[in-house]
């Protein structure tokens, strides 16, 4: 694979956290990316900034993107390619049109530019306008449509040069696996699989109990290589200890108390939470979620994010 390709992973709510919490989440993501590299048998070399992660790899593009699409806490994945000098607009415009394979074909386009860091002489709007003018000069069949262009041109201005966004994938969002404690689960059905994934997406680590289907556990292992292993935390005495479980799904409360690893005092002050994350979901929504779990690079995490606003979805809860 060409060395000028890399992936920019966009962080969501992680970027809003305080510096210590953000570092904790980034450590969780680093471990998750390392586990994904081992599972897919590829090299993944991440570097972190405040609101994004840059990943480099010499592996096959599709394998890299399959692995990265399983990273909980990531909202978007941009495959970018270095184009070179941002000030040579004529050469850049000719390259973009030639590689599109549609020179002379009437079509609409729109340039969207994002500046990363301080780039002397350019702002994002000024560069987008200049590149747009160069593209029209190179191919007079082009017409500007910024709202819904048939050929969207997305570029990044960086201190190292101009980058083209070749493809954007939607990430699963949420929080890194294991960052929000552990939940016991009886993983014995597709419904339980979907429920477990939603809890994982909120940063929880699943601990499948006896009776769980090993094949279902393996399907979720692609999202968290440490599924089934208790997460660790720093206790008040400074030691590193296993976390006690705080929630359960499909497990009787009495069994959950025995398996949770909680002290008697903890059980009295903060009872185990029984979780039902699929409450209110339709069969079609669950089916779409299961497709996302299996093929996240093809199917987004939210099949109909505005469905809850429709009056037909409202329920009166007694």
VEXKE-553409 format. One record per residue (C-alpha): residue in three letters; x, y, z. Coordinates in nm, 2 decimals. Example, Ala and Ser with C-alpha at 12.3 -4.5 7.8 and 13.67 -1.06 7.14 Angstrom:
% VEXKE-553409
+---------+--------+--------+--------+
| residuo |      X |      Y |      Z |
+---------+--------+--------+--------+
|     ALA |   1.23 |  -0.45 |   0.78 |
|     SER |   1.37 |  -0.11 |   0.71 |
+---------+--------+--------+--------+
% end
This chain:
% VEXKE-553409
+---------+--------+--------+--------+
| residuo |      X |      Y |      Z |
+---------+--------+--------+--------+
|     UNK |   0.00 |   0.00 |   0.00 |
|     UNK |   0.12 |   0.35 |  -0.08 |
|     UNK |   0.28 |   0.52 |   0.22 |
|     UNK |   0.09 |   0.85 |   0.16 |
|     UNK |  -0.24 |   0.70 |   0.28 |
|     UNK |  -0.35 |   0.73 |   0.64 |
|     UNK |  -0.67 |   0.73 |   0.84 |
|     UNK |  -0.81 |   1.01 |   1.06 |
|     UNK |  -1.03 |   0.88 |   1.34 |
|     UNK |  -1.27 |   1.15 |   1.47 |
|     UNK |  -1.36 |   1.14 |   1.84 |
|     UNK |  -1.70 |   1.24 |   1.96 |
|     UNK |  -1.79 |   1.31 |   2.32 |
|     UNK |  -1.44 |   1.20 |   2.43 |
|     UNK |  -1.31 |   1.54 |   2.31 |
|     UNK |  -1.54 |   1.72 |   2.55 |
|     UNK |  -1.40 |   1.55 |   2.86 |
|     UNK |  -1.15 |   1.69 |   3.10 |
|     UNK |  -0.78 |   1.63 |   3.03 |
|     UNK |  -0.73 |   1.35 |   3.28 |
|     UNK |  -1.05 |   1.17 |   3.17 |
|     UNK |  -0.96 |   1.22 |   2.80 |
|     UNK |  -0.62 |   1.06 |   2.87 |
|     UNK |  -0.79 |   0.76 |   3.03 |
|     UNK |  -1.02 |   0.72 |   2.73 |
|     UNK |  -0.73 |   0.75 |   2.49 |
|     UNK |  -0.54 |   0.48 |   2.68 |
|     UNK |  -0.85 |   0.25 |   2.64 |
|     UNK |  -0.86 |   0.33 |   2.27 |
|     UNK |  -0.49 |   0.25 |   2.23 |
|     UNK |  -0.54 |  -0.09 |   2.39 |
|     UNK |  -0.85 |  -0.15 |   2.17 |
|     UNK |  -0.66 |  -0.06 |   1.85 |
|     UNK |  -0.38 |  -0.29 |   1.95 |
|     UNK |  -0.62 |  -0.57 |   2.01 |
|     UNK |  -0.78 |  -0.51 |   1.67 |
|     UNK |  -0.44 |  -0.52 |   1.50 |
|     UNK |  -0.38 |  -0.86 |   1.65 |
|     UNK |  -0.73 |  -0.99 |   1.56 |
|     UNK |  -0.70 |  -0.88 |   1.20 |
|     UNK |  -0.34 |  -0.97 |   1.17 |
|     UNK |  -0.23 |  -0.62 |   1.05 |
|     UNK |  -0.02 |  -0.33 |   1.17 |
|     UNK |  -0.19 |  -0.03 |   1.31 |
|     UNK |   0.02 |   0.27 |   1.42 |
|     UNK |  -0.19 |   0.53 |   1.60 |
|     UNK |  -0.09 |   0.88 |   1.72 |
|     UNK |  -0.32 |   1.09 |   1.93 |
|     UNK |  -0.43 |   1.46 |   1.94 |
|     UNK |  -0.70 |   1.62 |   2.14 |
|     UNK |  -1.00 |   1.54 |   1.91 |
|     UNK |  -0.86 |   1.28 |   1.66 |
|     UNK |  -0.64 |   0.98 |   1.61 |
|     UNK |  -0.41 |   0.94 |   1.31 |
|     UNK |  -0.35 |   0.58 |   1.21 |
|     UNK |  -0.09 |   0.46 |   0.96 |
|     UNK |  -0.06 |   0.11 |   0.82 |
|     UNK |   0.11 |  -0.09 |   0.55 |
|     UNK |  -0.18 |  -0.34 |   0.54 |
|     UNK |  -0.46 |  -0.38 |   0.28 |
|     UNK |  -0.70 |  -0.09 |   0.28 |
|     UNK |  -1.01 |  -0.29 |   0.34 |
|     UNK |  -0.86 |  -0.49 |   0.63 |
|     UNK |  -0.76 |  -0.17 |   0.80 |
|     UNK |  -1.10 |  -0.01 |   0.76 |
|     UNK |  -1.28 |  -0.33 |   0.88 |
|     UNK |  -1.07 |  -0.32 |   1.19 |
|     UNK |  -1.11 |   0.06 |   1.25 |
|     UNK |  -1.49 |   0.04 |   1.20 |
|     UNK |  -1.50 |  -0.18 |   1.52 |
|     UNK |  -1.35 |   0.09 |   1.74 |
|     UNK |  -1.60 |   0.20 |   2.00 |
|     UNK |  -1.57 |   0.58 |   2.07 |
|     UNK |  -1.50 |   0.68 |   1.71 |
|     UNK |  -1.76 |   0.88 |   1.53 |
|     UNK |  -1.60 |   0.89 |   1.18 |
|     UNK |  -1.31 |   0.75 |   0.99 |
|     UNK |  -1.15 |   0.95 |   0.70 |
|     UNK |  -0.92 |   0.78 |   0.46 |
|     UNK |  -0.69 |   1.06 |   0.34 |
|     UNK |  -0.41 |   1.07 |   0.08 |
|     UNK |  -0.14 |   1.34 |   0.07 |
|     UNK |  -0.17 |   1.54 |  -0.25 |
|     UNK |   0.14 |   1.76 |  -0.20 |
|     UNK |   0.20 |   2.13 |  -0.21 |
|     UNK |  -0.12 |   2.33 |  -0.12 |
|     UNK |   0.00 |   2.63 |  -0.32 |
|     UNK |   0.02 |   2.45 |  -0.65 |
|     UNK |  -0.35 |   2.47 |  -0.73 |
|     UNK |  -0.33 |   2.41 |  -1.10 |
|     UNK |  -0.14 |   2.09 |  -1.06 |
|     UNK |  -0.38 |   1.98 |  -0.78 |
|     UNK |  -0.69 |   2.05 |  -0.99 |
|     UNK |  -0.55 |   1.86 |  -1.29 |
|     UNK |  -0.47 |   1.56 |  -1.07 |
|     UNK |  -0.81 |   1.55 |  -0.91 |
|     UNK |  -1.00 |   1.57 |  -1.24 |
|     UNK |  -0.78 |   1.32 |  -1.41 |
|     UNK |  -0.82 |   1.07 |  -1.13 |
|     UNK |  -1.19 |   1.12 |  -1.12 |
|     UNK |  -1.21 |   0.98 |  -1.48 |
|     UNK |  -1.49 |   1.21 |  -1.58 |
|     UNK |  -1.31 |   1.50 |  -1.75 |
|     UNK |  -1.55 |   1.70 |  -1.97 |
|     UNK |  -1.87 |   1.53 |  -1.83 |
|     UNK |  -2.13 |   1.79 |  -1.71 |
|     UNK |  -2.16 |   1.75 |  -1.33 |
|     UNK |  -2.18 |   1.95 |  -1.01 |
|     UNK |  -1.91 |   1.97 |  -0.75 |
|     UNK |  -1.84 |   2.13 |  -0.42 |
|     UNK |  -1.52 |   2.18 |  -0.23 |
|     UNK |  -1.52 |   2.14 |   0.15 |
|     UNK |  -1.19 |   2.23 |   0.33 |
|     UNK |  -1.09 |   2.17 |   0.69 |
|     UNK |  -0.77 |   2.34 |   0.82 |
|     UNK |  -0.58 |   2.15 |   1.08 |
|     UNK |  -0.34 |   2.37 |   1.27 |
|     UNK |  -0.19 |   2.70 |   1.15 |
|     UNK |  -0.14 |   2.72 |   0.77 |
|     UNK |   0.02 |   3.04 |   0.66 |
|     UNK |  -0.17 |   3.23 |   0.39 |
|     UNK |  -0.49 |   3.03 |   0.39 |
|     UNK |  -0.82 |   2.99 |   0.58 |
|     UNK |  -1.05 |   2.71 |   0.51 |
|     UNK |  -1.30 |   2.92 |   0.31 |
|     UNK |  -1.03 |   3.10 |   0.11 |
|     UNK |  -0.86 |   2.77 |   0.01 |
|     UNK |  -1.20 |   2.61 |  -0.08 |
|     UNK |  -1.28 |   2.90 |  -0.31 |
|     UNK |  -0.93 |   2.90 |  -0.47 |
|     UNK |  -0.94 |   2.53 |  -0.54 |
|     UNK |  -1.29 |   2.55 |  -0.68 |
|     UNK |  -1.18 |   2.82 |  -0.92 |
|     UNK |  -0.88 |   2.60 |  -1.03 |
|     UNK |  -1.11 |   2.30 |  -1.09 |
|     UNK |  -1.35 |   2.51 |  -1.31 |
|     UNK |  -1.05 |   2.65 |  -1.50 |
|     UNK |  -0.93 |   2.29 |  -1.56 |
|     UNK |  -1.27 |   2.15 |  -1.66 |
|     UNK |  -1.53 |   2.40 |  -1.78 |
|     UNK |  -1.80 |   2.13 |  -1.77 |
|     UNK |  -1.81 |   2.16 |  -1.39 |
|     UNK |  -2.08 |   2.36 |  -1.20 |
|     UNK |  -2.08 |   2.45 |  -0.84 |
|     UNK |  -2.34 |   2.30 |  -0.60 |
|     UNK |  -2.23 |   2.33 |  -0.24 |
|     UNK |  -2.56 |   2.18 |  -0.10 |
|     UNK |  -2.57 |   1.84 |  -0.28 |
|     UNK |  -2.29 |   1.80 |  -0.53 |
|     UNK |  -2.26 |   1.49 |  -0.74 |
|     UNK |  -1.88 |   1.52 |  -0.69 |
|     UNK |  -1.79 |   1.63 |  -0.34 |
|     UNK |  -1.43 |   1.72 |  -0.30 |
|     UNK |  -1.31 |   1.71 |   0.06 |
|     UNK |  -0.96 |   1.82 |   0.15 |
|     UNK |  -0.76 |   1.89 |   0.47 |
|     UNK |  -0.51 |   2.17 |   0.50 |
|     UNK |  -0.23 |   2.06 |   0.73 |
|     UNK |   0.11 |   2.19 |   0.82 |
|     UNK |   0.26 |   1.90 |   0.62 |
|     UNK |   0.06 |   1.97 |   0.30 |
|     UNK |  -0.27 |   1.92 |   0.13 |
|     UNK |  -0.47 |   1.60 |   0.19 |
|     UNK |  -0.76 |   1.45 |  -0.01 |
|     UNK |  -1.04 |   1.27 |   0.19 |
|     UNK |  -1.09 |   0.97 |  -0.04 |
|     UNK |  -1.36 |   0.80 |   0.17 |
|     UNK |  -1.55 |   0.87 |   0.50 |
|     UNK |  -1.69 |   0.59 |   0.71 |
|     UNK |  -1.93 |   0.63 |   1.00 |
|     UNK |  -1.80 |   0.50 |   1.32 |
|     UNK |  -2.01 |   0.34 |   1.60 |
|     UNK |  -1.97 |   0.64 |   1.84 |
|     UNK |  -2.01 |   0.59 |   2.21 |
|     UNK |  -1.72 |   0.54 |   2.45 |
|     UNK |  -1.42 |   0.31 |   2.45 |
|     UNK |  -1.48 |  -0.05 |   2.57 |
|     UNK |  -1.41 |  -0.10 |   2.94 |
|     UNK |  -1.41 |   0.27 |   3.03 |
|     UNK |  -1.74 |   0.26 |   3.22 |
|     UNK |  -1.73 |  -0.06 |   3.43 |
|     UNK |  -1.85 |  -0.41 |   3.38 |
|     UNK |  -2.19 |  -0.57 |   3.32 |
|     UNK |  -2.29 |  -0.93 |   3.36 |
|     UNK |  -2.49 |  -1.08 |   3.07 |
|     UNK |  -2.65 |  -1.40 |   2.96 |
|     UNK |  -2.56 |  -1.40 |   2.59 |
|     UNK |  -2.79 |  -1.66 |   2.46 |
|     UNK |  -2.98 |  -1.50 |   2.17 |
|     UNK |  -2.96 |  -1.25 |   1.89 |
|     UNK |  -3.17 |  -1.01 |   2.11 |
|     UNK |  -2.92 |  -1.05 |   2.39 |
|     UNK |  -2.64 |  -0.98 |   2.13 |
|     UNK |  -2.80 |  -0.65 |   2.02 |
|     UNK |  -2.86 |  -0.55 |   2.39 |
|     UNK |  -2.51 |  -0.63 |   2.48 |
|     UNK |  -2.37 |  -0.43 |   2.19 |
|     UNK |  -2.56 |  -0.12 |   2.30 |
|     UNK |  -2.42 |  -0.15 |   2.65 |
|     UNK |  -2.07 |  -0.19 |   2.51 |
|     UNK |  -2.12 |   0.12 |   2.30 |
|     UNK |  -2.17 |   0.31 |   2.62 |
|     UNK |  -1.82 |   0.21 |   2.73 |
|     UNK |  -1.91 |  -0.10 |   2.94 |
|     UNK |  -1.73 |  -0.43 |   2.94 |
|     UNK |  -1.95 |  -0.74 |   2.91 |
|     UNK |  -1.89 |  -1.04 |   3.14 |
|     UNK |  -2.08 |  -1.34 |   2.98 |
|     UNK |  -2.21 |  -1.58 |   3.25 |
|     UNK |  -2.24 |  -1.96 |   3.23 |
|     UNK |  -2.49 |  -2.06 |   2.97 |
|     UNK |  -2.38 |  -1.79 |   2.72 |
|     UNK |  -2.34 |  -1.91 |   2.35 |
|     UNK |  -1.96 |  -1.90 |   2.27 |
|     UNK |  -2.04 |  -1.81 |   1.91 |
|     UNK |  -2.22 |  -1.50 |   2.02 |
|     UNK |  -1.94 |  -1.41 |   2.25 |
|     UNK |  -1.69 |  -1.43 |   1.96 |
|     UNK |  -1.91 |  -1.21 |   1.75 |
|     UNK |  -1.88 |  -0.93 |   2.01 |
|     UNK |  -1.51 |  -1.00 |   2.06 |
|     UNK |  -1.45 |  -0.81 |   1.74 |
|     UNK |  -1.57 |  -0.50 |   1.93 |
|     UNK |  -1.38 |  -0.57 |   2.25 |
|     UNK |  -1.09 |  -0.81 |   2.26 |
|     UNK |  -1.11 |  -0.82 |   2.64 |
|     UNK |  -1.47 |  -0.93 |   2.66 |
|     UNK |  -1.51 |  -1.16 |   2.96 |
|     UNK |  -1.22 |  -1.01 |   3.15 |
|     UNK |  -1.29 |  -0.78 |   3.43 |
|     UNK |  -1.17 |  -0.42 |   3.39 |
|     UNK |  -0.92 |  -0.28 |   3.64 |
|     UNK |  -0.93 |   0.04 |   3.85 |
|     UNK |  -0.71 |   0.21 |   4.11 |
|     UNK |  -0.84 |   0.15 |   4.46 |
|     UNK |  -0.83 |   0.41 |   4.74 |
|     UNK |  -0.52 |   0.24 |   4.89 |
|     UNK |  -0.33 |   0.29 |   4.56 |
|     UNK |  -0.34 |  -0.07 |   4.44 |
|     UNK |  -0.49 |  -0.18 |   4.11 |
|     UNK |  -0.79 |  -0.41 |   4.15 |
|     UNK |  -1.06 |  -0.57 |   3.95 |
|     UNK |  -1.37 |  -0.37 |   3.92 |
|     UNK |  -1.69 |  -0.51 |   4.06 |
|     UNK |  -1.99 |  -0.54 |   3.82 |
|     UNK |  -2.25 |  -0.27 |   3.85 |
|     UNK |  -2.52 |  -0.40 |   3.61 |
|     UNK |  -2.67 |  -0.72 |   3.47 |
|     UNK |  -2.88 |  -0.83 |   3.17 |
|     UNK |  -3.07 |  -1.16 |   3.14 |
|     UNK |  -2.93 |  -1.27 |   3.48 |
|     UNK |  -3.13 |  -1.32 |   3.79 |
|     UNK |  -3.06 |  -1.07 |   4.06 |
|     UNK |  -2.95 |  -1.33 |   4.32 |
|     UNK |  -2.71 |  -1.49 |   4.08 |
|     UNK |  -2.58 |  -1.14 |   3.98 |
|     UNK |  -2.50 |  -1.05 |   4.34 |
|     UNK |  -2.30 |  -1.37 |   4.38 |
|     UNK |  -2.10 |  -1.32 |   4.05 |
|     UNK |  -2.06 |  -0.94 |   4.07 |
|     UNK |  -1.75 |  -0.93 |   4.29 |
|     UNK |  -1.91 |  -0.66 |   4.50 |
|     UNK |  -1.86 |  -0.62 |   4.88 |
|     UNK |  -2.15 |  -0.65 |   5.11 |
|     UNK |  -2.14 |  -0.28 |   5.18 |
|     UNK |  -2.15 |  -0.19 |   4.80 |
|     UNK |  -2.45 |  -0.42 |   4.75 |
|     UNK |  -2.64 |  -0.24 |   5.02 |
|     UNK |  -2.57 |   0.12 |   4.91 |
|     UNK |  -2.57 |   0.08 |   4.53 |
|     UNK |  -2.79 |  -0.22 |   4.41 |
|     UNK |  -2.71 |  -0.39 |   4.09 |
|     UNK |  -2.89 |  -0.23 |   3.79 |
|     UNK |  -3.10 |  -0.44 |   3.56 |
|     UNK |  -3.06 |  -0.31 |   3.21 |
|     UNK |  -3.30 |  -0.34 |   2.91 |
|     UNK |  -3.14 |  -0.12 |   2.64 |
|     UNK |  -3.38 |  -0.25 |   2.36 |
|     UNK |  -3.69 |  -0.12 |   2.54 |
|     UNK |  -3.90 |   0.06 |   2.27 |
|     UNK |  -3.70 |  -0.07 |   1.97 |
|     UNK |  -3.89 |  -0.21 |   1.68 |
|     UNK |  -3.81 |  -0.54 |   1.51 |
|     UNK |  -3.68 |  -0.35 |   1.20 |
|     UNK |  -3.45 |  -0.14 |   1.42 |
|     UNK |  -3.31 |  -0.44 |   1.59 |
|     UNK |  -3.25 |  -0.61 |   1.26 |
|     UNK |  -3.06 |  -0.31 |   1.13 |
|     UNK |  -2.85 |  -0.29 |   1.45 |
|     UNK |  -2.75 |  -0.66 |   1.40 |
|     UNK |  -2.64 |  -0.58 |   1.04 |
|     UNK |  -2.43 |  -0.30 |   1.18 |
|     UNK |  -2.27 |  -0.53 |   1.43 |
|     UNK |  -2.17 |  -0.78 |   1.16 |
|     UNK |  -2.07 |  -0.52 |   0.88 |
|     UNK |  -2.01 |  -0.18 |   1.04 |
|     UNK |  -1.81 |  -0.06 |   0.73 |
|     UNK |  -2.13 |  -0.10 |   0.52 |
|     UNK |  -2.41 |  -0.04 |   0.77 |
|     UNK |  -2.42 |   0.26 |   1.00 |
|     UNK |  -2.50 |   0.24 |   1.37 |
|     UNK |  -2.82 |   0.44 |   1.36 |
|     UNK |  -3.06 |   0.31 |   1.09 |
|     UNK |  -3.32 |   0.58 |   1.16 |
|     UNK |  -3.19 |   0.83 |   1.41 |
|     UNK |  -3.50 |   1.05 |   1.38 |
|     UNK |  -3.75 |   0.77 |   1.43 |
|     UNK |  -3.81 |   0.86 |   1.80 |
|     UNK |  -3.95 |   1.19 |   1.69 |
|     UNK |  -4.24 |   1.04 |   1.49 |
|     UNK |  -4.57 |   1.04 |   1.68 |
|     UNK |  -4.62 |   0.67 |   1.58 |
|     UNK |  -4.32 |   0.58 |   1.80 |
|     UNK |  -4.45 |   0.75 |   2.12 |
|     UNK |  -4.55 |   0.52 |   2.40 |
|     UNK |  -4.74 |   0.60 |   2.72 |
|     UNK |  -4.56 |   0.44 |   3.01 |
|     UNK |  -4.78 |   0.37 |   3.31 |
+---------+--------+--------+--------+
% end
